[in-house]
Amino acid sequence: MNRLDSPLGSALRRVDWVAAAAVGLLALTGIGMAWLNARSYGQELLTPSSLLVRSLTWTLLSIAVYSVTTLVNWRWVRTFAWPLYAANILLLIVTLIYGVDSGGNNRAIAIFGLAIQSSELSKILTLVAISTALTRVDRGSGGLQDLVLAGAIVAPPFLLVVAQPDLGTALVLIAALFGALYLSGVATRWVAALASAVAAAGVLAWVVVLADYQKERLLAFIDPNADPAGPKYQLLRSLEAIRGGGLFGAGADGTSILTPLPVQESDFVFAALVRAFGAVGGLFVIVLLAILVWRLVWHSWTSPDEFGVIFAGGMATVILFQTFVNIGMNLGVAPITGITLPFVSYGGASAVSLAFGLALVQSHRVHDGGSSPLM
Amino acid sequence: MTPPQIYPGGGGPSEREVRRRRPLRFFAAALIVLLTFGGLGGRLLLIQFGATNSSGATTEVARGHRIVEELITPARGLVLDRGGRVLAKNIAVYAVQIRPGDLSLTVRAQVVKTLGEILKMDPVRIITLLDRSTGSLWEPIRIANNVSERAARLIDEEHASLPGVETVVEARRVYPYGTLISHIVGYVGRIDGVEASTLAPAGYTVVDFIGRAGVEASYEEALRGTPGIRQVEVDAKGRLVRILGVTKPPVDGSSLTLTIDIEAQQRATTALEWGLKNARTQEGVVASMNPQNGEIIAMASLPTYDNNDFSAGISNAKYQKYLANEFSPLLNHTVGSYFPPGSTYKLVTYSCALNNNLVTPLTRFQSTAYLEVDGEKFYEWNRAGFGGSLTPSEAYSWSSNVVTFQLARLIKIDRLSTCGRQWGFGAPTGIDLPSEISGLVPDQAWARATINRGLYNAEVLQSAQGQGYDLVTPIQVLNSFAALANSGTLWRPHVVLSITHADGTVTPITPVANGDVGMRESTYREMRLAGRKMALNPGPSQGISRMPLFVSAKSGTAQYGVRDSLGRLPYHNWMGGFVAPTNDWSKNDSTFAYVVFMHGTNTAGNAAKEVTKYYLQLQYDLKRDYRTPGLLARGNFFGE
């Protein structure tokens, strides 16, 4: 029997290696940035608490999660979609009560010494739940009931995340909801209706819920020069760093004597990267992420079943949205929200969660639904 | 529509799913992906390489920022040698300066430390520079010149944590050949405060450079170009925030092509350096020009200076050293110094006598040991005479003083001074180099005005042999022999061959005749022959007679200064003449006239003749060595 005809060989043949390679290169870039940032912050590189070592730990964990999830049949996850969803809600509640500020806006709970940001995992698990729910519904219309169901699934984690307050992840959840609904074929008028509702809620939130500092951050990108000494300072520094990077950047050594950018390991990792490696480095990351998103859209388009369409589409939306908002805020075209750049930011749980989600799409491809009927 | 079957062996989506799929939505999704990533990439490039004011920032005029018009300095033109080799060019250099007023003392130590790391400078040195300054708090203090582009970039980017520190880009003039041709090329220097006000109407500011010497100065207008105007936004303290746009683009300066080939210049310099070294003196001139058009072929004046010292901003110590040198290295002695011409002035005396029909080429004069005038004996330079009688050209070839005195008595001072001026003495040649001086041709009017008496007969005799009050520049001597070679045309000598404008058009420098000697062709011919006789006279020619060249020459020894304990005067040596293409001295087709001046030589032989031989053998690539270094030993036996 040919080795490639074994179940493992067959599985490996079906893996989307282009997407896997893109993820791998992004993770490598992330490690490189962690090394650079550790130097930039003047950390001892090989101590357990250094950015580099912590980043390596998370990356190894992500690789493990990615590999195992790819090989395990995705149907197991679908089967346990609801228990996982419930566990996720529980984790968010625990985080809300016992969580500690992890430096950005995300709250985290410490497990085995690693700060777990439960909001990151909630993106994936909520998406699994939406995909499962919409697949199960017998929908002749793709109409209102899909929308109501999906909205009901997103609402609890959304509210819990907003309460942390992690505005960025909450926005990712909304984006994922839209992506999933749109690609699952819900009628345009209902998507539009939902968009109007979200917009109205946004206005309401602006007036009632958002703190002044959050408003300031959101508005900073509109005119960073307005008050260079104030909160817009971050964006100004980011734009300067990008401009200073030129075509090939200052190099790692050049960067090491520069003052670190604000949150340059996560929020402003892109500016730090361009400062060090120039436009070439920036475009490299943009192209990798574009390839990744494109592969996800392609999976969604060619999926033999509804779960794949919705879940891959949702994941594409998550990566696209995070990329746009993170790089966009570095470039001064999107508001400053605590959203990580997939795999490049030091994100801890963010990287592991995304690895899990992306591997689930791989698994869906490897264990394609075509040969067995839908459950 | 059937989606592509990418799952081998697997059944595709069910028919219901296919129906529910909406291809348009996927195309829309693909479009969104493309637009998002394309937009991000484009935005990244726009921030880095686009116009500054597209960075998402709006103008801040309301916050005390102002929009002002600023001059754009055009790129200064190059200076090239005849063969196109670059003699003066521009390089961009970065400099770092600090405005103390923007640097609070609380952060100063940190800023200086960071800056020191970037510039690889000792922080203590930066502190010293800052503390030593006594100027205004807002006047920038220069911390480092010649900063690498990388360091400048880092500092620019760091300005948030380096308050008060700024980088400036400057064009630095670089002279690849430095000392070899610095007297011709010259140098640029920064405009000082006093000049700035007078030059302001021409658009100069205190940060501008202006030509200070050589063609850098004399062709300043062409080299500089026309400044442009741009609009910039400055903050309340007047510092540049951003460039808004160019109102009028600058026109870059024109480039100059010299008549001098750097290799010819090297030959002149080599000969002169050799002569000065062996004669153990330091000052001298070797210059040559084309008698047909006034183009300078080479012009070496030693000692010299490195013009790169000045363009980089000369240190006071170095400048003082230049100034302290008694031989004035900063002065181009070819045009900027005058000396008694000695016997080279006999060209004037002899031609004057011939042209005024006071003598004929065949008139014979007794060559005696001395001539007694007003009871005083004026000796021949060898104190013996040359035996028997001499025609004017023979006397010229021996450089006889006694015969010259006899001619002077015939010519008298008025005619003598007129002839001197006819040959171009007493007035600038008009060469296209700065700081040219006139020299002096004494006459009775001058004497009455200056020394309140008429000239004595003895002084007239002295004047006839290039001593006394006669003062000439080497370029005047060169020009007189060039005029002899071309039958009377006094060109305005020029070192610039053509001007190449920024748009590529070339304006050649047309030779301009500054005047004409106005003598008869027969006089020129007789004097060319007399010079030829001198060059062939085995003794006085000091070996030039053996050279396979048609050289016409006149040497000179000019006493100056004060007598030593033995009653001897120090003297300079001169040599001037031209090289004819054929042995036909009725022709005026020479293309090479030369002058050699050796200051304060006091050598056994005529040092200028030795340098002339060496220069000619280099210039004409003669294989044999005609030099006799022994004649450059200290001698001082001439009592001329």
Interface residues (C-beta under 8 A of the other chain):
Chain A: R139 G142 Y182 L183 G185 F221 D223 P224 N225 Y233 L236 R237 L239 E240 A241 I242 R243 G244 G245 G246 L247 A250 G254 I257 L258 T259 V274 R275 G278 A279 G282 L283 I286 V287 L289 A290 V293 W294 V297 S300 W301 T302 S303 P304 D305 E306 V309 G313 A316 L320 T323 F324 I327 G328 L331 G332 V333 D368 G370 S371
Chain B: P3 P4 I6 Y7 G9 G10 G11 G12 P13 E17 R20 R21 R22 R25 F26 A29 A30 I32 V33 T36 F37 G39 L40 G41 R43 L44 L45 I47 Q48 F49 S55 G56 A57 T58 E60 T114 E117 I118 R150 R153 L154 D156 E157 E158 H159 A160 S161
